[in-house]
């Protein structure tokens, strides 16, 4: 006899305040033997975050994350189609707050541009990996950044 699996949350159909998904870019570069991570400030609170955004029609998650890295941080490079993991947070919306699951895709930064769409709305800064992990608020994201090893990307497919 099988027991039906029950979800830990109840999702209402078609409501914008249900759990939503986003794709985030973990923008990294090598600095000698060390890895640096680029963080940006959020527009609302000024917290340090990864570039991230909503899914886009006919665009892979890794490509969507790369597009957000360009729009929000002015960074371009090689995106890897390898989800490193996910973290959750609460996003304030106009009338309510919505739970979001953000899936993280690595982006090896090749170019850092002086002009990009959201340059007047955000700051971007490079941090040593351990410091970047301390600066983000979400514990799951802290662990992902802290444990990130670019050498494992040989298993992911660059886009």
C-alpha positions as a printed Julia matrix, in Angstrom:
159×3 Matrix{Float64}:
  0.0    0.0     0.0
  1.52   3.34   -0.99
  1.09   6.44    1.07
  0.45   9.58   -0.99
  3.2   12.16   -0.69
  2.06  15.46    0.79
  3.75  18.75    0.06
  4.95  20.76    3.05
  3.09  23.83    1.73
 -0.22  24.34   -0.02
 -0.07  26.18   -3.31
 -3.02  28.16   -4.55
 -3.39  28.12   -8.31
 -2.63  31.33  -10.19
 -1.76  33.59   -7.27
  1.29  35.85   -7.51
  1.98  35.47   -3.79
  2.58  31.71   -4.0
  6.07  30.3    -3.98
  7.91  31.72   -6.99
 11.2   30.79   -8.61
 14.14  32.91   -9.66
 17.5   32.21  -11.26
 20.62  33.71   -9.69
 24.15  34.1   -11.04
 27.13  33.32   -8.83
 29.58  35.62  -10.61
 33.16  34.6    -9.96
 36.69  35.26  -11.14
 40.06  33.86  -10.21
 42.51  36.17   -8.49
 45.75  34.26   -8.33
 45.04  31.11   -6.35
 41.91  32.65   -4.82
 38.36  32.96   -6.07
 36.5   36.26   -5.85
 32.71  36.62   -5.89
 30.85  39.68   -7.16
 27.9   40.86   -5.09
 25.5   43.67   -5.84
 23.25  45.73   -3.62
 19.51  45.2    -3.7
 17.49  48.19   -4.86
 15.2   48.23   -1.83
 17.37  47.59    1.21
 20.94  47.89   -0.06
 21.78  44.37    1.18
 24.49  42.41   -0.61
 22.87  39.87   -2.98
 23.51  37.89   -6.16
 22.07  39.13   -9.46
 18.82  37.24   -9.98
 15.53  37.42  -11.79
 12.39  35.68  -12.91
 12.27  32.84  -15.46
 12.12  33.98  -19.1
 10.19  32.32  -21.9
 12.38  30.04  -24.09
 15.56  30.9   -22.13
 17.39  28.31  -20.05
 17.83  28.99  -16.32
 21.61  29.46  -16.71
 21.09  31.9   -19.6
 18.47  33.81  -17.59
 20.93  34.08  -14.68
 23.62  35.34  -17.09
 21.22  37.96  -18.46
 20.51  39.17  -14.91
 24.27  39.4   -14.26
 24.54  41.73  -17.26
 21.47  43.84  -16.42
 22.08  44.16  -12.67
 25.9   44.01  -12.42
 27.33  44.73  -15.87
 29.11  41.38  -15.99
 29.41  38.96  -18.9
 31.17  35.65  -19.17
 30.71  31.89  -19.4
 27.5   30.62  -17.8
 27.4   27.0   -16.69
 24.27  24.92  -17.02
 24.85  23.38  -13.6
 22.55  24.38  -10.75
 24.72  24.66   -7.63
 21.74  24.58   -5.33
 18.87  26.75   -4.16
 18.1   29.14   -1.36
 14.89  30.71   -0.15
 13.96  34.24    0.83
 10.91  36.44    1.18
 10.48  39.07   -1.54
  8.43  42.16   -0.76
  5.91  42.83   -3.52
  3.55  45.79   -3.94
  0.8   44.52   -1.65
  2.26  41.42    0.03
  5.4   39.42    0.53
  6.07  36.29   -1.52
  8.28  33.29   -0.75
 10.91  32.75   -3.46
 13.19  29.82   -4.24
 16.31  31.06   -6.08
 18.33  28.51   -8.05
 22.02  29.44   -8.41
 24.09  29.05  -11.59
 27.81  29.85  -11.79
 29.04  32.52  -14.21
 32.79  32.77  -14.88
 33.18  36.49  -15.48
 35.22  37.45  -18.53
 34.22  41.13  -18.88
 33.24  43.83  -16.42
 31.47  46.7   -18.17
 31.44  50.37  -17.13
 27.91  50.92  -18.43
 24.97  48.54  -17.87
 21.19  48.89  -17.48
 20.96  49.11  -13.65
 24.28  50.86  -12.91
 22.54  53.85  -11.3
 20.37  51.64   -9.06
 22.96  49.24   -7.58
 26.53  48.98   -6.41
 28.71  46.06   -7.43
 31.8   44.9    -5.61
 34.2   41.95   -5.7
 34.9   40.11   -2.46
 37.11  37.22   -1.41
 34.96  34.09   -1.32
 34.81  33.79    2.5
 33.88  37.46    2.9
 31.16  37.23    0.24
 29.69  34.26    2.12
 29.54  36.31    5.33
 27.91  39.3     3.62
 24.82  37.59    2.2
 21.88  37.07    4.56
 20.54  33.65    3.54
 22.22  30.69    5.31
 21.83  28.36    2.31
 23.48  30.92    0.04
 26.26  31.49    2.58
 27.05  27.76    2.46
 26.94  27.65   -1.35
 29.38  30.55   -1.65
 31.66  29.25    1.11
 31.84  25.77   -0.45
 32.0   26.87   -4.11
 34.85  25.19   -5.99
 35.24  26.35   -9.61
 37.19  23.19  -10.47
 33.96  21.12  -10.3
 32.54  23.07  -13.25
 34.07  20.53  -15.59
 30.91  18.56  -14.79
 28.65  21.42  -15.87
 28.13  22.4   -19.48
 29.21  25.96  -20.38
 26.63  27.81  -22.43
